[in-house]
């Protein structure tokens, strides 16, 4: 029973835990290497172009499947 009481006494309060959490966050954020403006612009351009390329790809695939299904339906209905 006494060992259990000792463990409870060692547990930090929620205020101390929160303070330590924010101190750790601040410490980690200092270690982050942030991209410069040119890197952000180039990666943003890659993302935008990729989105449009995938949209075009899926549009083409959708038209092919739609046409195939429509032809199959028309054939089976006759």
Rosetta blueprint (number, residue, H / E / L):
1 X L
2 X H
3 X H
4 X H
5 X H
6 X H
7 X H
8 X H
9 X H
10 X H
11 X L
12 X L
13 X L
14 X H
15 X H
16 X H
17 X H
18 X H
19 X H
20 X H
21 X H
22 X H
23 X H
24 X H
25 X H
26 X H
27 X H
28 X H
29 X H
30 X H
31 X H
32 X L
33 X L
34 X L
35 X L
36 X L
37 X H
38 X H
39 X H
40 X H
41 X H
42 X H
43 X H
44 X H
45 X H
46 X H
47 X H
48 X H
49 X H
50 X H
51 X H
52 X H
53 X H
54 X H
55 X H
56 X H
57 X H
58 X H
59 X H
60 X H
61 X H
62 X H
63 X H
64 X H
65 X H
66 X H
67 X H
68 X H
69 X H
70 X H
71 X H
72 X H
73 X H
74 X H
75 X H
76 X H
77 X H
78 X L
